[in-house]
Amino acid sequence: MNALEGIEGLSECIGRAIQEHLAKCNINLTWPQIDRLDHPVLRFEAFIEDAGSVSATVVRTEKIASRTLDLTGMKTPQTSRSATVGQRDLDSASLTEQLRRRHEQECADEDDPGDDAALQPSSRKGTGGLRVANSQLINEDLSEHQRQMQVEARIFPKRRKVTSEKFVFQPSTLDKLIIGVWEQVHSSINMDPQAIFEQFEVAPNGTSDIHHAPVGAASVALSVAAESYRGSFSRMNVFCRRVTQASRVCRSIEIIVQARWTELFEEQVQVRANAQPDLSTTKHRKLVFMEACQDFGWSEKELRNKMAIWRGYKDVKDAAGWAALVFAGMGIYRFCKYRVGFDREAMRRLKNLRKRLEVAADTLHSKWRNLLALVGESQTLRYPGHPHEWVVFEDGSDPMPLRQTYLQHDPFFSFEHIEESVIDDSVWGCEDPRWMPQDSAITRGGGTYLCALCNEKQSDEPKTNACFCFPSLFGCVKRKPPPVQIYRTADGKNNGLTALTDFERGSAVGELVGLITNGVRHLDVMEGATPSARYQIWQGRMGNYTRFANHSCKANTQTTNFTWLDTQRVVLVSKGIPAGSEITVDYGDKYWAGLDKACKQSWPKLPSVYQNLYLEYTTTTTTMADEYSSSRESDEDIMEAQMGSRKRRKTSPKQSDSESEPAPKLTVATISRVKPAKGGKVQQPISKISPAQARETQVQSKEKTSFASINVAPWLVASLSSMEIKRPTGIQKACIPEILKGRDCIGGSRTGTGKTVAFSVPILQKWAEDPSGIFGLIITPTRELAIQIYEQVKAISAPQSMKPILVTGGSDQREQAVALASRPHVVIATPGRLAEHIRTSGEDTICGLRRVRFVVFDEADRLLAPGRGSMLPDLETCLSVLPAKENRQTLLFTATVTPEVLALKSQPRAPGRLPIFVCEVDTDKLATPASLSQLYLQTPVTHKECYLHVLLLTPLNLDKSVIIFCNRTKTATLVEYMLRMLEHRVTALHSGLKQQDRIANLGRFRAGAARILVATDVAARGLDIPEVALVINYDVPRDPDDYIHRVGRTARAGRPGTSVTFIGQRDVELILAIEERVGGKMEEFEEEGVSVEGRVVRDALKIVTEKKREALLNIEEGRDVKGNRQVGMKKRRVVE
């Protein structure tokens, strides 16, 4: 042992190393036990022993080093304990003495600044209770805190937003928030707490401990009792931080926890102010704030910014209740952060909606209040039962049961809510009088039903159904509760029906259901008729919400007949109902005939007064009419509305005439989401189709494949149908099922075959099953293609509250950073701008990209192309922050499958991963559409402009929408200027234009304001403009693949199209390479009765040459395309 005594400083060295390591870690979170000790210490001892000894007794020397470290300074400050007076042990004397010394020191510094301070420039004096901390900054654990904002020294320039010259009414931020809440309440979102707790691993139990998952874990396990954090503000801080920083957590839980934390923060301040009245509330708030910063591990600035948003959540909760937070959509973040319209009027509107939201939430989601156990709120339902058993009030008064509103008129009132009509057995027995078999029923066989409107197969099975005339009611999914509520009208006399969200024109509000009977007198009924029978729909004691639609002479809905499975239904169809409006219907003159009622259209101050036909009984005995407006009148009115004519009120025949008339003939309603044919012709009913045609139609329908048959979700099938996309194309039919199975995919197909739908649909379907952000990332080579994909994704996902964002160049980078940080669901980006965000924005902005489930490379051949202008460096930057390829699905789509794209197939796969699915549809046979006519025109290089002018004015091309492709921006600019001087309606799209000009020009071309679009290859990929009938290659592309993409802008989705390529003396080899690539020969341009060379010499040579000279002069002088001199005499930016 004497030999060991000579090692000096060993204990000091070990102690110093341990102390430095502990200083870097937040051990009060790792070792929460130290907060329970009065004087915690860390003691360690060192020995020397024989590691190879196998005996039971280990030979060990005496200790050679020992050390004791004091951990008192690493404890959580005493001010972080319970906010309850009975549970806290705050050292009042020490706190007061500490604040007194700090105050004396500040006063001394102000009275005697010293010579050195006098020489320094004066700085702004802090105001209020918050002061700049002089202590060492908080060391944050970046591995645990994954959403830290990276603050940079440089300041982004402020840009003035471009406002539209025309005034357009847009919904306010508050309107978007309210509509988003209603959409979430009436969506299929699962609010079962057990499912949410299992999915996000958040489970309340009866203990008071908060268990922390290991730092860096993929998921965060949280366990907290409803009352546990009430006794400890520090524990609530830790719990709120865990929920906020969790990689995957239910948004509803996150918002309600943050709102509850804000309440506890204010309570903590108030309790301490009551306990220490000698200190100002501002100083107490400062102490509580610093304590929260310590527990959160955040800087003051970061916590202050988040508190501003969380305080907005609390304000929304105070006004609209917890339901507004639980069912809030993505709009609440923007509403609470920017506080646009966050005023008393907004709070008043939200307060009036509080009871209405609770009624909808309690009746549609009976378990949603169990989520409030996390914040210690009551879990008892206040409004149980059916959604329409409660009558709400617009002024926010307490809802009333439906029966109570009728007691003054009928003491024995009762009403049963039903989803399907009930047949009156005493009248009809076991038969349904609405049954009306079609003429082709015998030839169909096999239980097949065809729709009389769209001639598609009808079925209650979503996978076999192909009729989507009214997808919200028939064929696709189980009927969801409609976004409507029964409310008490303003005059308090009757009930009405109000729309909570928008109902688009032509969409179904609901089916009129009730008791199917006949012979009812002295009651309000609806008359219906089939070729074989008359019947009545009585909604006096059973029915649905359509019973409460009031009358108006300027109604926003209309009734129509619709045949489903050979059974006639009466549907209430919207004429365009905005959110918050009352749903009304014009019952017609025939209904009022013989009744002691009148349409009070002439009442003062109101354009139309709504009369509830079920409540406004007169005191005298009256004879109620049994005639209702016929279905023929309703159908004709809808037809006139579709054709753009004004609706005319019709005078119905007298009662005696109507009774003597025979049963009305079958009429077919024309209102649906299916657009009528051009020229106003409506599709003929199936009854006029011959048996042979019916058999042929049946065989063709069996051979077709629907989206439902490839396992697409019903809500997506309905959404695609509303966009007139009813059958999957080859690439969609092959790729969608494989992507849904979880396989990576490489898809190649000709232009215009629907590749965007092929990758968008499976992403949206998977997102709907497990919503989280950021769920998908779609990368495209051009801005215009990104904008188009953004619009298509937004349109397809319209039935769901999904939030896509656009990240492209030419737009404000700050706004994009805010949007990225707000957890969008799908990001559509160009690689350059996204890589810029990754390099310059903070972790809080890009942290969502680390959890992406799907990555899509659209136009993958261009993205992966090497050489000059390659996007590979930016793609590598983007991929550096994405999950590993084993943890995501990668989808590549292109019209030209290049070796660079196929090289990804040979990369090694992780064990257990499915092989990559490679699909090339028709690319081996023909790279261009079969309906495309490919022509060439020989032109001398010096007179190409003359030939272009003549070609655009030939009789065959005079009315066509045209895209002219040039190889260089300079050439495109010259052609645009020249054609405009030649009085062509022309616009341009190339990289030499500003982003807002590019968007505006493309919009003008889509809308038909410009007939000709002069573009470079930025418009050659992906743009879908169905009206384009002619593509002119003014310059021959250098790459045959670029030619395929250029001519693919026409002849899309089976439409006919034409491409004309100008060939000069030096373009022969390029043309041969293109013909070899596309697998066909071009034909020379010819038009009957047109001599292009003759017209060039006779009509175009002189005038085109003059206009070309003027165009060059305007470009050189810096004038715009209209000839106006630009501001500051700046020349037009032209990229060589």
PESULNOR-V495406 format. One record per backbone hydrogen bond with DSSP energy under -1.0 kcal/mol. NH is the residue of the N-H (numbers start at 1). CO is the residue of the C=O. If there is no record, write none. Layout:
NH_CO / NH_CO
//
This chain:
7_4 / 8_6 / 13_9 / 14_10 / 15_11 / 16_12 / 17_13 / 18_14 / 19_15 / 20_16 / 21_17 / 22_18 / 23_19 / 27_25 / 29_26 / 30_26 / 31_27 / 34_31 / 35_32 / 36_33 / 42_69 / 44_67 / 46_65 / 50_59 / 61_48 / 64_46 / 65_46 / 67_44 / 69_42 / 71_40 / 74_71 / 75_72 / 80_77 / 81_78 / 88_84 / 92_90 / 95_91 / 96_92 / 97_93 / 98_94 / 99_95 / 100_96 / 101_97 / 102_98 / 103_99 / 104_100 / 105_101 / 106_102 / 107_103 / 108_104 / 109_105 / 110_106 / 111_107 / 112_108 / 118_114 / 119_115 / 142_140 / 145_141 / 146_144 / 176_172 / 177_173 / 178_174 / 179_175 / 180_176 / 181_177 / 182_178 / 183_179 / 184_180 / 185_181 / 186_182 / 196_192 / 197_193 / 198_194 / 199_195 / 200_196 / 202_197 / 203_222 / 217_214 / 222_201 / 234_80 / 236_232 / 237_233 / 238_234 / 239_235 / 240_236 / 241_237 / 242_238 / 243_239 / 244_240 / 245_241 / 254_250 / 255_251 / 256_252 / 257_253 / 258_254 / 259_255 / 260_256 / 261_257 / 262_258 / 263_259 / 264_260 / 265_261 / 266_262 / 267_263 / 268_264 / 269_265 / 270_266 / 271_267 / 272_268 / 273_269 / 274_270 / 275_271 / 276_272 / 279_276 / 284_280 / 285_281 / 286_282 / 287_283 / 288_284 / 289_285 / 290_286 / 291_287 / 292_288 / 293_289 / 294_290 / 295_291 / 296_292 / 297_293 / 298_293 / 303_299 / 304_300 / 305_301 / 306_302 / 307_303 / 308_304 / 309_305 / 310_306 / 311_307 / 313_309 / 314_310 / 315_311 / 316_312 / 317_313 / 318_314 / 319_315 / 320_316 / 321_317 / 326_322 / 327_323 / 332_329 / 335_331 / 336_332 / 337_333 / 338_334 / 342_339 / 343_341 / 347_343 / 348_344 / 349_345 / 350_346 / 351_347 / 352_348 / 353_349 / 357_353 / 358_354 / 359_355 / 360_356 / 361_357 / 362_358 / 363_359 / 364_360 / 365_361 / 368_365 / 370_367 / 371_368 / 372_369 / 373_370 / 374_371 / 375_372 / 377_372 / 389_386 / 391_400 / 392_486 / 396_393 / 400_391 / 402_389 / 406_403 / 409_406 / 410_406 / 413_410 / 416_541 / 418_543 / 422_514 / 424_516 / 427_424 / 428_424 / 429_425 / 431_428 / 435_432 / 436_566 / 441_438 / 444_440 / 445_441 / 448_445 / 451_456 / 455_451 / 458_449 / 465_461 / 466_457 / 473_470 / 474_470 / 484_482 / 485_498 / 487_496 / 488_392 / 489_494 / 492_489 / 496_487 / 498_485 / 499_581 / 500_483 / 503_577 / 506_574 / 507_504 / 509_572 / 510_572 / 512_570 / 515_538 / 516_422 / 517_536 / 526_537 / 528_535 / 530_533 / 535_528 / 536_517 / 537_526 / 538_515 / 543_416 / 547_544 / 548_545 / 549_546 / 551_611 / 552_585 / 558_573 / 560_571 / 562_569 / 564_567 / 567_564 / 568_434 / 569_562 / 571_560 / 572_510 / 573_558 / 574_507 / 575_556 / 577_503 / 580_499 / 581_578 / 583_497 / 585_550 / 593_589 / 595_592 / 597_595 / 601_599 / 603_600 / 615_612 / 616_612 / 617_615 / 634_630 / 635_631 / 636_632 / 637_633 / 638_634 / 639_635 / 640_636 / 641_637 / 642_638 / 643_639 / 645_640 / 658_654 / 659_655 / 660_656 / 661_657 / 677_681 / 688_685 / 689_686 / 694_690 / 695_691 / 696_692 / 697_693 / 698_694 / 699_695 / 700_696 / 701_697 / 702_698 / 703_699 / 704_700 / 710_707 / 711_708 / 712_707 / 717_713 / 718_714 / 719_715 / 720_716 / 721_717 / 722_718 / 724_721 / 725_720 / 733_729 / 734_730 / 735_731 / 736_732 / 739_735 / 740_736 / 741_737 / 742_739 / 743_738 / 745_890 / 746_917 / 747_892 / 748_919 / 749_894 / 758_754 / 759_755 / 760_756 / 761_757 / 763_759 / 764_760 / 765_761 / 766_762 / 767_763 / 768_764 / 769_765 / 770_766 / 775_825 / 776_825 / 777_854 / 778_827 / 779_856 / 780_829 / 786_782 / 787_783 / 788_784 / 789_785 / 790_786 / 791_787 / 792_788 / 793_789 / 794_790 / 795_791 / 796_792 / 797_793 / 798_795 / 800_797 / 802_800 / 805_826 / 807_828 / 816_812 / 817_813 / 818_814 / 819_815 / 820_816 / 821_817 / 825_803 / 826_803 / 827_776 / 828_805 / 829_778 / 830_807 / 834_830 / 835_831 / 836_832 / 837_833 / 838_834 / 839_835 / 840_836 / 841_837 / 844_148 / 845_842 / 846_842 / 847_843 / 849_846 / 850_847 / 851_848 / 852_849 / 853_775 / 854_775 / 855_889 / 856_777 / 857_891 / 858_779 / 859_893 / 860_893 / 863_859 / 864_860 / 870_867 / 875_871 / 876_872 / 877_873 / 878_874 / 879_875 / 880_876 / 881_878 / 887_884 / 889_853 / 891_855 / 892_745 / 893_857 / 894_747 / 902_898 / 903_899 / 904_901 / 905_902 / 913_910 / 917_744 / 919_746 / 921_748 / 926_922 / 932_929 / 933_1057 / 935_1059 / 936_1083 / 937_1061 / 939_1063 / 943_940 / 947_943 / 948_944 / 949_945 / 950_946 / 951_947 / 952_948 / 958_954 / 962_1011 / 963_1030 / 964_1013 / 965_1032 / 966_1015 / 972_968 / 973_969 / 974_970 / 975_971 / 976_972 / 977_973 / 978_974 / 979_975 / 980_976 / 981_977 / 982_978 / 983_980 / 984_979 / 986_984 / 987_1012 / 989_1014 / 993_990 / 998_994 / 999_995 / 1000_996 / 1001_997 / 1002_998 / 1003_999 / 1004_1000 / 1005_1001 / 1006_1002 / 1007_1003 / 1009_1004 / 1010_1004 / 1011_985 / 1012_985 / 1013_962 / 1014_987 / 1015_964 / 1016_989 / 1019_1016 / 1020_1017 / 1028_1025 / 1029_961 / 1030_961 / 1031_1058 / 1032_963 / 1033_1060 / 1034_965 / 1034_1032 / 1035_965 / 1043_1039 / 1044_1040 / 1045_1041 / 1046_1042 / 1047_1043 / 1049_1046 / 1050_1047 / 1053_752 / 1055_1052 / 1057_931 / 1058_1029 / 1059_933 / 1060_1031 / 1061_935 / 1062_1033 / 1063_937 / 1067_1064 / 1071_1067 / 1072_1068 / 1073_1069 / 1074_1070 / 1075_1071 / 1076_1072 / 1077_1073 / 1078_1074 / 1079_1075 / 1080_1075 / 1083_934 / 1085_936 / 1090_1087 / 1095_1091 / 1096_1092 / 1097_1093 / 1098_1094 / 1099_1095 / 1100_1095 / 1101_1096 / 1104_1100 / 1105_1101 / 1106_1102 / 1107_1103 / 1108_1104 / 1109_1105 / 1110_1106 / 1111_1107 / 1112_1108 / 1113_1109 / 1114_1110 / 1115_1111 / 1116_1112 / 1117_1113 / 1118_1115 / 1119_1114 / 1120_1124 / 1123_1120 / 1126_1118 / 1129_1126 / 1130_1127
//
